[in-house]
Amino acid sequence: MKIPRRRFLHLAAGAAALPAAKRIAFADTYPTRPVHLVVGFSPGSASDINARLVGQWLSERLGQPFIIDNRAGAGGNIATEFVVRAQADGYTLLYASTGIAINATLYAGKVSYNSLRDLVPVASVVRTPVVMEVNPDLPVKTVPEFIAYAKANPGKINMATVGAGSLQHLCGEYFKMMTGINMVPVHYRGAAPAITDLIAGRVQVMFDVLVSSISYIKSGQLRALAVTPTPQELLSGVPTIGESVPGYEAGGWQGVCAPSKTPTEIIDRLNRETNAVLADANSKVRLAELGGQPFVGTPAEFGKFVAAETDKWGKVVREAGLKPD
């Protein structure tokens, strides 16, 4: 599928749908009623937890409730389609994650919308690091040692994921693509059973969001080989994957998007308020506790980032020959 990158970047600049005077007046009073922040995953998921924090912070700043609307299913596609079809007035927003970049190729031709065409970026919120971890009994302590071991033992490395097409799965497929090694993906329904089997030695490696695995790494039940995209204070001394595999950079992210014709002034106000929240010291601490780092930028910068992520994960999906379940 050809991704309309220029279209998305144009929308990031905020093509307005109302006459200028009405748009400015609308922005000055917005919001005048509750805003729905739609999440594509169930309550208690990482996206849901962060969305509730963001919603609470924006409610305090803007004086209206930000209601979390969970519409789980189809890897986040149900929520995305709901927002795409919603009125573009700033009262229905999508709490987006890495999944919209993956799904653009994974579900190409299977959904009736195109996220780069039908959504406009509002604000980036958080980036979540990923850790490459192994069972401690595996005789490797570094990424180069792991690569050498995998090449010497073809077909014997089982890679746990939290589901086919998930970020964790794609990080592993990306690693395979860049190193030429073979790992057999074993898909689980969530991080808990995947980590349980990794600790038990039924699988040998996993690429996981740091917050899910940090306690097991600290206790010695798992061994961290590397992190991505940047070094982490929680894992002092653990290198990045990119130090051993030049060019490898991955990780999770979350942000807010809106229907494509949402007025520029509404988008700009939401962006300013979100960035103000992320600059607050207490917010930084809370996000860090959840394994995230503030991800501040303009709508245009967020749009450029999402377009690049869509290109990158699209190549991985195609190279791995992945299809939706």
PLY file of the C-alpha trace (Angstrom):
ply
format ascii 1.0
element vertex 325
property float x
property float y
property float z
element edge 324
property int vertex1
property int vertex2
end_header
0.00 0.00 0.00
1.30 3.42 -0.87
1.24 5.59 2.25
0.06 9.19 1.66
2.91 10.65 3.73
2.59 14.16 2.30
-1.12 14.15 3.06
-0.48 13.31 6.71
2.20 15.97 7.07
-0.17 18.48 5.50
-2.85 17.53 7.99
-0.30 17.94 10.76
-0.09 21.58 9.80
-3.84 21.67 10.47
-6.11 22.23 7.49
-9.09 24.02 9.06
-12.70 23.38 8.18
-14.33 26.55 9.51
-14.04 30.24 8.55
-11.21 31.96 10.43
-13.35 34.11 12.75
-15.50 31.17 13.81
-12.45 28.96 14.34
-10.77 31.49 16.62
-13.94 32.02 18.65
-14.40 28.25 18.92
-10.84 27.78 20.15
-11.20 30.53 22.75
-14.12 28.73 24.41
-13.11 25.11 23.77
-13.94 22.83 25.44
-17.46 23.64 26.61
-18.46 20.02 27.28
-16.76 16.68 28.07
-14.16 15.37 25.63
-13.99 11.67 24.77
-10.49 10.19 24.64
-10.85 6.86 22.83
-8.44 4.03 23.71
-8.09 0.94 21.53
-7.25 -1.39 24.39
-8.95 -2.68 27.53
-8.93 -1.02 30.96
-5.66 -1.68 32.79
-3.53 -1.85 29.65
-0.49 0.41 29.34
-2.27 2.67 26.86
-5.32 2.87 29.10
-3.31 3.76 32.20
-1.40 6.52 30.44
-4.53 7.82 28.72
-6.25 8.17 32.10
-3.32 10.19 33.41
-3.33 12.45 30.37
-7.09 12.81 30.57
-6.91 13.78 34.23
-4.18 16.35 33.59
-6.01 17.91 30.64
-9.26 18.01 32.62
-7.52 20.01 35.33
-6.09 22.48 32.81
-9.12 22.86 30.55
-11.94 22.64 33.07
-13.91 19.86 31.36
-13.88 16.09 31.91
-11.81 13.99 29.51
-13.74 10.73 29.46
-11.78 7.56 28.68
-13.71 5.52 26.12
-12.28 1.99 25.80
-13.05 0.39 22.43
-10.77 -2.63 22.42
-10.31 -5.10 19.59
-8.60 -5.76 16.27
-5.27 -4.41 17.47
-6.73 -0.95 18.07
-8.51 -0.71 14.70
-11.99 -0.52 16.24
-11.09 2.58 18.22
-9.28 4.17 15.29
-12.21 3.69 12.94
-14.60 5.11 15.53
-12.55 8.31 15.79
-12.06 8.57 12.03
-15.85 8.55 11.61
-16.50 10.99 14.47
-17.36 14.67 14.05
-14.19 16.73 13.66
-14.94 19.19 16.45
-12.30 18.35 19.06
-14.66 16.37 21.28
-13.64 12.91 20.08
-9.91 12.16 20.17
-7.85 9.00 19.73
-5.21 8.01 22.25
-2.95 6.45 19.63
0.04 4.16 20.02
2.65 2.41 17.91
-0.09 0.10 16.69
-1.47 2.63 14.20
1.93 2.67 12.45
2.10 -1.13 12.37
-1.54 -1.63 11.39
-1.28 0.66 8.37
0.50 -2.18 6.56
-0.57 -5.21 8.59
-4.27 -4.49 7.95
-3.90 -2.89 4.53
-7.06 -3.58 2.56
-8.80 -4.99 5.65
-10.08 -1.70 7.08
-12.09 1.09 5.50
-9.80 3.96 6.55
-6.20 5.07 6.21
-4.78 6.48 9.42
-2.30 8.78 7.67
-5.08 10.26 5.57
-8.00 10.24 7.99
-6.34 11.32 11.24
-4.46 14.48 12.13
-1.70 14.41 14.79
-2.40 16.52 17.87
0.33 15.83 20.44
2.96 13.23 21.19
2.84 12.14 24.83
5.25 9.40 25.88
7.92 7.06 24.59
8.31 3.63 26.16
11.65 1.79 25.93
11.92 -1.87 24.95
14.35 -4.31 26.53
15.88 -7.37 24.87
15.96 -10.01 27.59
16.82 -13.69 27.87
16.49 -16.56 30.27
19.60 -16.44 32.51
20.46 -20.04 31.63
21.09 -19.05 28.02
24.91 -18.84 27.70
25.00 -15.25 26.42
25.50 -11.93 28.14
25.69 -9.51 25.22
23.92 -8.92 21.93
26.93 -10.07 19.84
27.09 -13.27 21.91
23.36 -13.81 21.35
23.72 -13.35 17.59
26.63 -15.80 17.48
24.70 -18.33 19.58
21.60 -18.03 17.38
23.66 -18.58 14.22
25.36 -21.60 15.77
21.99 -23.04 16.90
19.55 -22.45 14.03
15.92 -23.09 14.86
16.60 -23.43 18.60
15.76 -19.88 19.67
12.11 -19.38 20.57
11.01 -15.75 20.92
8.09 -14.87 23.17
5.68 -12.13 22.07
2.50 -10.67 23.50
0.65 -11.42 20.27
1.16 -11.59 16.52
1.63 -8.11 15.08
2.31 -6.52 18.48
5.15 -4.06 19.04
7.06 -6.75 20.92
6.68 -9.14 18.00
7.71 -6.52 15.44
10.80 -5.54 17.48
11.93 -9.15 17.29
11.19 -9.41 13.57
13.10 -6.16 13.03
16.07 -7.66 14.91
15.90 -10.80 12.75
15.78 -8.68 9.60
18.83 -6.63 10.58
20.99 -9.50 11.87
20.05 -12.37 9.58
19.39 -14.76 12.47
16.40 -17.06 12.91
14.08 -16.87 15.91
10.78 -18.73 16.10
7.99 -16.46 17.41
5.76 -17.93 20.10
2.67 -15.78 20.64
0.99 -15.33 24.02
-2.08 -13.45 25.16
-0.27 -10.72 27.06
3.03 -10.13 28.82
2.38 -12.15 31.99
2.22 -15.63 30.41
5.06 -14.77 28.02
7.35 -13.71 30.87
6.35 -16.78 32.91
7.48 -19.10 30.12
10.66 -17.06 29.56
11.58 -17.43 33.22
10.78 -21.16 33.03
13.03 -21.56 29.98
10.28 -22.70 27.61
11.28 -19.76 25.39
14.70 -18.14 25.27
14.29 -14.45 24.38
11.76 -11.65 24.46
11.59 -8.03 23.37
9.35 -6.36 25.94
8.39 -2.91 27.13
10.66 -2.18 30.06
7.94 -1.55 32.61
6.59 -5.12 32.26
9.95 -6.77 32.84
12.04 -4.49 35.05
11.16 -6.24 38.33
12.17 -9.65 36.92
15.43 -8.23 35.61
16.21 -6.62 38.95
15.51 -9.90 40.78
17.78 -11.85 38.43
14.99 -13.97 36.96
15.70 -12.46 33.56
18.89 -11.09 31.99
18.76 -7.81 30.08
21.07 -7.81 27.07
20.21 -4.37 25.70
17.58 -1.64 25.52
16.18 0.53 22.75
16.02 3.30 21.66
18.15 5.03 24.35
20.06 4.07 27.54
17.87 3.81 30.64
18.56 4.86 34.23
16.61 1.83 35.44
19.16 -0.40 33.68
22.43 1.36 34.38
25.24 -0.04 32.27
22.99 -1.93 29.87
23.84 -0.84 26.30
21.44 -0.06 23.48
20.76 -2.61 20.76
21.98 -0.05 18.24
25.49 -0.18 19.71
25.81 -3.76 18.43
23.36 -3.60 15.52
23.98 -0.22 13.85
20.76 1.46 12.78
18.49 -0.57 15.06
16.12 1.79 16.85
12.69 0.84 18.09
10.35 1.39 21.00
6.80 2.19 21.93
5.12 5.55 21.85
1.73 7.09 22.52
0.05 10.32 21.53
-3.21 12.03 20.68
-4.79 12.22 17.22
-8.08 13.64 15.95
-10.32 13.33 12.87
-8.58 14.91 9.90
-10.75 18.03 9.56
-10.47 19.12 13.18
-9.85 22.91 13.28
-6.23 24.00 13.53
-6.91 26.21 16.54
-8.32 23.30 18.53
-5.34 21.13 17.64
-2.90 23.87 18.60
-4.57 24.46 21.94
-4.60 20.78 22.81
-0.94 20.56 21.81
0.03 23.52 24.01
-1.84 22.16 27.01
-0.40 18.66 26.58
3.14 20.00 26.30
2.59 22.11 29.42
1.51 18.98 31.29
4.56 17.04 30.09
6.88 19.83 31.26
5.58 19.53 34.82
8.01 17.81 37.19
5.29 15.70 38.83
4.10 14.46 35.45
7.63 13.43 34.51
7.97 11.44 37.71
4.62 9.70 37.21
5.44 8.74 33.63
8.86 7.47 34.70
7.17 5.27 37.32
5.21 3.71 34.47
8.34 3.16 32.39
7.87 6.10 30.05
9.59 9.30 29.03
7.82 12.56 28.04
7.61 12.95 24.29
7.15 16.66 23.56
6.67 18.21 20.14
4.47 20.15 17.75
1.67 18.54 15.74
3.88 18.74 12.64
6.78 17.02 14.44
4.47 14.28 15.71
3.05 13.85 12.21
6.53 13.48 10.71
7.43 10.93 13.38
4.29 8.84 12.83
4.82 8.86 9.05
8.41 7.65 9.52
7.28 4.94 11.96
4.65 3.81 9.46
7.30 3.49 6.76
9.67 1.58 9.05
7.18 -0.92 10.46
5.62 -1.37 7.03
8.96 -2.67 5.74
9.22 -5.08 8.68
5.67 -6.38 8.19
6.30 -6.98 4.50
9.74 -8.55 5.02
8.36 -10.94 7.64
5.28 -11.73 5.52
2.96 -11.01 8.43
-0.81 -11.24 8.10
-3.51 -10.30 10.64
-4.97 -13.16 12.68
0 1
1 2
2 3
3 4
4 5
5 6
6 7
7 8
8 9
9 10
10 11
11 12
12 13
13 14
14 15
15 16
16 17
17 18
18 19
19 20
20 21
21 22
22 23
23 24
24 25
25 26
26 27
27 28
28 29
29 30
30 31
31 32
32 33
33 34
34 35
35 36
36 37
37 38
38 39
39 40
40 41
41 42
42 43
43 44
44 45
45 46
46 47
47 48
48 49
49 50
50 51
51 52
52 53
53 54
54 55
55 56
56 57
57 58
58 59
59 60
60 61
61 62
62 63
63 64
64 65
65 66
66 67
67 68
68 69
69 70
70 71
71 72
72 73
73 74
74 75
75 76
76 77
77 78
78 79
79 80
80 81
81 82
82 83
83 84
84 85
85 86
86 87
87 88
88 89
89 90
90 91
91 92
92 93
93 94
94 95
95 96
96 97
97 98
98 99
99 100
100 101
101 102
102 103
103 104
104 105
105 106
106 107
107 108
108 109
109 110
110 111
111 112
112 113
113 114
114 115
115 116
116 117
117 118
118 119
119 120
120 121
121 122
122 123
123 124
124 125
125 126
126 127
127 128
128 129
129 130
130 131
131 132
132 133
133 134
134 135
135 136
136 137
137 138
138 139
139 140
140 141
141 142
142 143
143 144
144 145
145 146
146 147
147 148
148 149
149 150
150 151
151 152
152 153
153 154
154 155
155 156
156 157
157 158
158 159
159 160
160 161
161 162
162 163
163 164
164 165
165 166
166 167
167 168
168 169
169 170
170 171
171 172
172 173
173 174
174 175
175 176
176 177
177 178
178 179
179 180
180 181
181 182
182 183
183 184
184 185
185 186
186 187
187 188
188 189
189 190
190 191
191 192
192 193
193 194
194 195
195 196
196 197
197 198
198 199
199 200
200 201
201 202
202 203
203 204
204 205
205 206
206 207
207 208
208 209
209 210
210 211
211 212
212 213
213 214
214 215
215 216
216 217
217 218
218 219
219 220
220 221
221 222
222 223
223 224
224 225
225 226
226 227
227 228
228 229
229 230
230 231
231 232
232 233
233 234
234 235
235 236
236 237
237 238
238 239
239 240
240 241
241 242
242 243
243 244
244 245
245 246
246 247
247 248
248 249
249 250
250 251
251 252
252 253
253 254
254 255
255 256
256 257
257 258
258 259
259 260
260 261
261 262
262 263
263 264
264 265
265 266
266 267
267 268
268 269
269 270
270 271
271 272
272 273
273 274
274 275
275 276
276 277
277 278
278 279
279 280
280 281
281 282
282 283
283 284
284 285
285 286
286 287
287 288
288 289
289 290
290 291
291 292
292 293
293 294
294 295
295 296
296 297
297 298
298 299
299 300
300 301
301 302
302 303
303 304
304 305
305 306
306 307
307 308
308 309
309 310
310 311
311 312
312 313
313 314
314 315
315 316
316 317
317 318
318 319
319 320
320 321
321 322
322 323
323 324
